[in-house]
Amino acid sequence: MIKFLRIKNLATIEDITLDLKEGFSILTGETGAGKSIIIDGIRFILGEKGSAEMIRTGKKETSVEAIFYHAQDKGKLSDLSSDGEKEIFIQRNISEQGTGKGYINGILVPIKKLKEIKDDLIDIYGQNDHVFLRQVENQLDYLDYYANAFSLRREVSHTAYELRKLIREKKELEAKEKEREQRLDFLDFQINEIEKAQLSPGDEEKIHYERNILKNAERISILIEEAMNFSYKQENSISSLLASLQNVLGELSGFDKAFKEANEAIGEFAITIGDFSDFIIKFKEKQTSSPEKLETLEERLSKIEKLKRKYGTTVTEILSYLEKRKKEYNDLSTSHEKLVELNTELDKKFKEYTAKAEKLSLLRKKKALALEKQIEREIVFLGIKKAQFKINIKSLSPDPNTMEKIKGSGTEEVEFLISPNPGENLKPLRKIASGGELSRIMLALKSIGKETEKLKTLIFDEIDSGIGGKTAEFVAQKLKVLSNQHQVMCITHLPQIASFAAHHYKIEKKIEKERTFTRVKKLSFEERVKEIAQLLTGSRITETALQNAREMLIHNLRRT
């Protein structure tokens, strides 16, 4: 519901502020006073199209601010509320350049975000606002809410989702079957080509190492010979010098024990040199300059490079590619068996879907008959006399091979038909009803319906078009009852409707210093008496009219 509304520089409005309450509120005023401008401001703040032409002459910007209260504990609105509060502050402006900005709780948001939350906050029923009634999918939703069918519909939707998933898998498998043999031959070639190379991680690095050794075998042999000479071969080698040093230190240790420790350290170093000498000898024995072996390594490297160009940049990537192709080969080899299994599963799921959809269909058809009678009764009281109303349920044929024909909403399309005048054929409601009739039909639907949302704002414009007397009183009663659950706002010219409202706002247009101003005032009880008297008699207000207005107001405010 709207708790607070401020509109600045919108058409004839310079700056108005409204503190709105729960329950039933009425807006009255002469034609052209600016009632529709206030509704335009509400539309604007919730994402409807705006332009620089909206800006009051002489001003640079139009802005609208509003505080909304909601009762949702979960969902979009709850997520927008901060610190557990159920209030949302929304701002929107548009400049003379035609650019605008929107804010939710002070945070800049795209205008489409305001549109996304509109339907959770407000429903507006005016000449061009009956989207709900003009979209057949909404009519199906309404019937399902009325029939308490949404639990069953969710089951149908879930089964439809699973069925569409199976159909998709089947189509993919069938597409693969067409090229199955060709693909299997290609995969077999790739798998054999990679497996023949007998690759393992680290192969490439190992081959590069061996190739480098073989390519530099002559230089390596010279260096090894020098190393052997230095370590043990030549007369003054490290090994012979260390042996001499150990003999000297052995003799010195007889004079000072410190030389014994030094001799032991030299001994350990001599062991290291010995181990090193063994390593060099073994390394030399392994190294044989073999042109044949080098050629073999070059060929293997060339084969790896060829595989890298086709299957990956490293040996690891090639091996990973191999595993994927093996899996694909295995899947394709068994795809026919899978297709048989899938067809069996699909047939079972299709039967489950049709059974649930049929159950939903029977419930809809049964409840549609009761709803037709109830709506006909309601709209007659609301001034659409001798009208015929019918819910047309068109059965669809589900196809287990076509995803588009497996609908989550079931196997029906629903459309509301009406014949507002005797002798006329039933036609779609969305095509023939006028704005006033649609508003009253919407009021009937809201009154009958099993509403799930609370404290939503419902705005009715033109609902009193072409009615009066008892019909107007009945409309007012319906609006008042509806206001027990929602915040209801209604623009009216009828005293019968105005006298039922808990809150009354008068819209006036005044000219001051050659400028037009739209003003809004919340009326006190006595001011309401005068306003209703004026609605009863026009500009000439008599004592009798005032007395009638007072009695009407007192009587209708007490009624439930």
Secondary structure, DSSP 8 states (H G I E B T S, - for coil): -EEEEEEEEETTEEEEEEE--SSEEEEE--TTSSHHHHHHHHHHHTT----GGGB-TT-SEEEEEEEEE---SSSHHHHHSSTT--EEEEEEEEETTS-EEEEETTEEE-HHHHHHHHHHHEEEESTT--HHHH-HHHHHHHHHHHTT-HHHHHHHHHHHHHHHHHHHHHHHHHHHHHTHHHHHHHHHHHHHHHHHTT--TTHHHHHHHHHHHHHTHHHHHHHHHHHHIIIIISTT-HHHHHHHHHHHHHHHTTT-HHHHHHHHHHHHHHHHHHHHHHHHHHHHHH----HHHHHHHHHHHHHHHHHHHHH-SSHHHHHHHHHHHHHHHHHHHTHHHHHHHHHHHHHHHHHHHHHHHHHHHHHHHHHHHHHHHHHHHHHHHTT-TT-EEEEEEEE----TT-GGGS-TT-SEEEEEEEE-STT---EEHHHH--HHHHHHHHHHHHHHS-----S-EEEE-STTTT--HHHHHHHHHHHHHHTTTSEEEEE---HHHHTT-SEEEEEEEEEETTEEEEEEEE--HHHHHHHHHHHHH-S---HHHHHHHHHHHHHHHH--
